[in-house]
Amino acid sequence: MNYAQLLFPDFSLILCGYLVCKYTALNRTVWEQVESLVYFFLFPVLLFHSIVRTPLDLQAASHLIMAGLLLGFSSIALSYALPKLPLLRKHIDTRLHAASAQVAFRFNSFIALALAERIAGPQALLLIAVLIGVCVPMFNVAAVWPMARHAQRSFGRELIRNPLILATVSGLLANMAGLHIPSWTEPTLQRIGAASLALGLMAAGAGMEFGHLMKGKTLAVSLLAIRHLITPLLACGLARAFELDTTQTSVLLAFSALPTASSCYVLAARMGYNGPFVAGLVTLSTVLGMLSLPFALGVLR
């Protein structure tokens, strides 16, 4: 499988947003409005539609779900622990960490869905949808918590007002209730999903300034190491511990090695944190995904 080819569309859209913002009249003033559109409308519609459209067979995938949740908890714990580690404590800015901790555990669901079907067909696609459905709420809550706490905002209030979390929870409730989206709305929702992906990635590129990465080199290396090296190794151990079958093991390993979510930048920027730093991490994570996916699916599997 050509992972570079799979990841190239995301990387090229990030690059396109960077070049358009830097060298044309479509400057940051324009892209700030695009960020709002993506964050408050396009991404929530995409999340809701992605979760509702695929039936979740929770019982058949119970072992995979447990492994995925443990993997997620482990990644979150490692990410949160970085500022408390003796060797790293002096080199990590706590506000910068609050904005970028999410990079270590969130994932690009678009690449996940595209990759799953190539790994093992419709069965793998259904399993990755299950993982997305159960892990996205946890990851979104974990992403908001450190930013809300550091900014001394009400965590509960931030959750209630966060459109990504509202869309995810409502999508899960609708799925479990057996509700279905009318077929005549599918084309519109699919186009909104495509627009959210393209504009979200371009907004990340428009907000990117590589110079900001130099302000937190230790933090950047640590978070990307968790995302692209430690998490795949943990997934390999969990697959053995839960005795997952071949398809489930492949899905869990692919899930563990995905690039981080493009919406990391949008969330950090909209909550008043260092968006360019997070955008740089999103770009580097997309590039590193070309290495971590072959490592997880080729070497570890």
C-alpha positions in Angstrom: 0.0 0.0 0.0 1.3 3.4 -0.9 1.0 5.4 2.3 2.6 8.5 0.9 0.0 8.6 -1.9 -2.8 8.2 0.7 -1.5 11.1 2.9 -0.5 13.4 0.0 -4.0 15.0 -0.4 -4.0 16.1 3.3 -0.5 17.4 3.1 -1.0 19.2 -0.2 -4.1 21.0 1.2 -2.2 22.2 4.2 0.6 23.5 1.9 -2.0 25.1 -0.3 -3.5 27.0 2.6 -0.1 28.2 3.7 0.9 29.5 0.3 -2.5 31.2 -0.4 -2.4 33.0 3.0 1.2 34.0 2.7 1.4 35.1 -1.0 -2.1 36.3 -1.9 -4.6 38.9 -0.7 -6.5 36.1 1.1 -4.6 36.8 4.4 -5.3 35.9 8.0 -8.4 38.1 8.2 -10.1 35.9 5.6 -8.9 32.6 7.2 -10.2 33.6 10.6 -13.7 33.6 9.2 -13.1 30.3 7.5 -12.0 28.8 10.9 -15.2 29.9 12.4 -17.3 28.3 9.6 -15.4 25.0 9.9 -15.5 24.9 13.7 -19.1 25.9 14.3 -20.8 24.3 11.3 -18.8 22.1 8.8 -16.9 19.9 11.2 -19.9 19.2 13.5 -22.1 18.2 10.5 -19.4 15.9 9.3 -18.9 14.2 12.7 -22.6 13.7 13.2 -23.1 12.2 9.7 -20.0 10.0 10.0 -21.2 8.4 13.3 -24.9 8.1 12.4 -24.6 6.5 9.0 -22.8 3.3 10.1 -24.6 0.9 12.5 -22.5 0.1 15.6 -22.3 -3.5 16.5 -20.8 -3.0 20.0 -21.1 -6.6 21.1 -19.2 -8.1 18.2 -16.4 -5.7 18.6 -16.2 -5.6 22.4 -12.6 -6.7 22.6 -11.5 -4.2 20.0 -13.5 -1.4 21.7 -11.8 -2.2 25.1 -8.4 -2.3 23.4 -9.1 1.0 21.6 -10.3 2.7 24.8 -7.3 1.5 26.8 -5.0 2.8 24.0 -6.8 6.1 24.1 -6.5 6.5 27.9 -2.8 5.6 27.7 -2.1 8.2 25.1 -4.0 10.9 27.0 -2.2 10.0 30.2 1.2 10.1 28.5 0.4 13.5 26.9 -0.8 15.0 30.2 2.2 13.7 32.1 4.8 15.5 30.0 5.0 18.7 32.0 5.4 16.7 35.2 8.4 14.5 34.1 11.6 15.6 35.8 13.7 15.8 32.6 11.1 17.7 30.6 9.5 19.9 33.2 11.8 22.9 32.7 11.6 22.8 28.9 7.8 22.7 28.5 5.6 25.8 28.5 2.4 24.9 30.3 0.1 27.1 28.1 1.7 25.7 24.9 1.2 22.2 26.3 -2.5 22.9 27.1 -3.1 23.8 23.4 -1.0 21.0 21.8 -1.5 18.0 24.2 -4.4 16.9 21.9 -1.9 16.3 19.1 -0.6 13.2 20.9 -4.0 11.3 21.0 -6.4 12.7 18.5 -6.5 11.2 15.0 -7.5 12.0 11.4 -10.7 10.2 10.9 -10.8 10.9 7.2 -7.5 9.0 6.6 -8.8 6.3 9.0 -11.9 5.7 6.9 -10.0 5.7 3.7 -7.3 3.4 5.0 -9.6 0.9 6.7 -11.3 -0.2 3.5 -8.0 -0.8 1.8 -6.7 -2.9 4.6 -9.6 -5.4 4.9 -12.6 -4.2 3.0 -16.1 -3.4 4.5 -15.4 -5.3 7.7 -12.4 -3.1 8.5 -14.4 0.0 7.6 -17.2 -1.0 10.1 -14.6 -1.7 12.8 -12.8 1.6 12.4 -16.2 3.3 12.5 -16.9 1.7 15.8 -13.5 2.9 17.2 -14.3 6.4 15.9 -17.7 6.4 17.5 -16.5 5.4 21.0 -13.1 7.2 21.0 -14.0 10.6 19.5 -16.1 11.8 22.5 -13.3 10.8 25.0 -10.6 12.5 22.8 -12.6 15.7 22.3 -13.3 16.0 26.1 -9.6 15.4 26.8 -8.6 18.0 24.2 -10.9 20.7 25.7 -10.1 20.0 29.4 -6.5 21.3 29.7 -7.3 24.4 27.7 -10.3 25.2 29.7 -8.4 24.6 33.0 -5.4 26.7 32.0 -7.6 29.5 30.8 -9.5 29.3 34.1 -12.8 28.7 32.3 -15.6 26.4 33.4 -14.9 23.0 32.0 -18.5 22.0 32.0 -19.5 25.2 30.2 -16.8 24.6 27.6 -18.1 21.1 26.9 -21.7 22.2 26.6 -20.6 25.0 24.2 -18.2 22.9 22.2 -19.8 22.1 18.8 -17.5 19.1 18.1 -18.5 17.4 21.4 -22.2 18.2 20.9 -22.1 16.7 17.4 -20.3 13.6 18.5 -22.6 12.8 21.5 -25.7 13.6 19.6 -24.5 11.3 16.7 -23.9 8.4 19.1 -27.3 8.8 20.8 -29.0 8.9 17.4 -27.1 5.8 16.3 -27.9 3.8 19.4 -31.6 4.9 19.0 -31.6 3.5 15.5 -32.3 6.8 13.8 -31.4 7.1 10.1 -30.5 10.0 7.9 -33.0 10.4 5.0 -31.3 9.2 1.7 -32.2 12.5 -0.1 -30.0 14.4 2.4 -26.9 12.2 1.7 -25.5 14.2 -1.2 -25.7 17.5 0.7 -24.1 16.0 3.8 -21.3 14.4 1.8 -20.5 17.7 0.1 -20.4 19.4 3.5 -18.1 16.7 4.7 -15.8 17.2 1.8 -15.8 21.0 2.3 -15.0 20.6 6.0 -12.0 18.4 5.2 -10.6 20.8 2.5 -11.2 24.0 4.4 -10.1 22.6 7.8 -6.7 21.5 6.3 -6.3 24.7 4.4 -7.1 26.7 7.5 -4.4 24.8 9.4 -1.9 25.7 6.6 -2.9 29.3 6.6 -2.3 29.5 10.4 1.0 27.8 10.2 4.3 29.4 11.1 7.2 27.0 11.4 9.1 29.5 13.5 6.6 28.8 16.3 7.7 25.2 16.5 11.2 26.4 17.7 9.5 27.8 20.8 8.6 24.3 21.9 11.0 21.9 20.4 11.0 19.5 23.4 7.2 19.6 23.6 6.9 19.0 19.8 9.2 16.0 19.8 7.6 14.5 22.8 4.0 14.8 21.5 4.9 13.4 18.1 6.9 10.5 19.6 3.8 9.5 21.6 1.5 9.8 18.5 3.8 8.0 16.0 6.0 5.6 18.0 4.8 4.9 21.5 1.1 4.5 20.6 1.7 1.9 17.8 3.9 -0.1 20.2 1.1 0.0 22.9 -1.5 -1.1 20.2 0.7 -4.1 19.4 0.8 -5.2 23.0 -3.0 -4.6 23.5 -3.8 -6.6 20.3 -1.9 -9.6 21.8 -3.4 -9.1 25.3 -7.0 -9.1 24.0 -6.2 -11.8 21.4 -7.7 -9.8 18.6 -8.2 -11.6 15.2 -6.2 -10.6 12.1 -8.7 -7.9 10.9 -9.2 -6.4 14.3 -5.4 -6.3 14.9 -4.8 -4.5 11.6 -7.6 -2.0 12.4 -6.2 -1.2 15.9 -2.6 -0.9 14.5 -3.7 1.4 11.7 -5.8 3.4 14.3 -2.7 3.8 16.5 -0.4 5.2 13.8 -2.7 7.7 12.1 -1.7 11.4 11.8 -3.3 13.7 14.3 -6.6 15.4 13.6 -6.6 18.5 11.4 -9.2 20.1 13.7 -6.6 20.3 16.4 -5.5 23.6 15.0 -9.1 24.9 14.7 -9.9 24.0 18.3 -6.7 25.6 19.7 -7.2 28.8 17.6 -10.8 29.2 18.5 -10.1 28.9 22.2 -7.4 31.6 22.1 -4.2 29.5 22.1 -1.2 29.4 19.9 -2.8 28.1 16.7 0.3 28.4 14.5 2.3 26.1 16.8 -0.5 23.5 16.7 -0.8 23.9 12.9 2.9 23.1 12.5 2.5 19.9 14.6 -0.5 18.9 12.4 1.7 19.2 9.3 4.6 17.3 10.8 2.3 14.6 12.0 0.9 14.2 8.5 4.4 13.7 7.2 5.3 11.3 10.0 2.2 9.3 9.3 3.9 8.1 6.1 6.5 6.4 8.4 4.3 5.3 11.3 1.6 3.6 9.2 4.1 1.3 7.4 5.8 0.7 10.7 2.6 -0.4 12.4 1.1 -2.3 9.6 4.3 -3.7 8.1 6.7 -4.3 11.0 4.5 -4.7 14.1 1.7 -6.6 12.4 
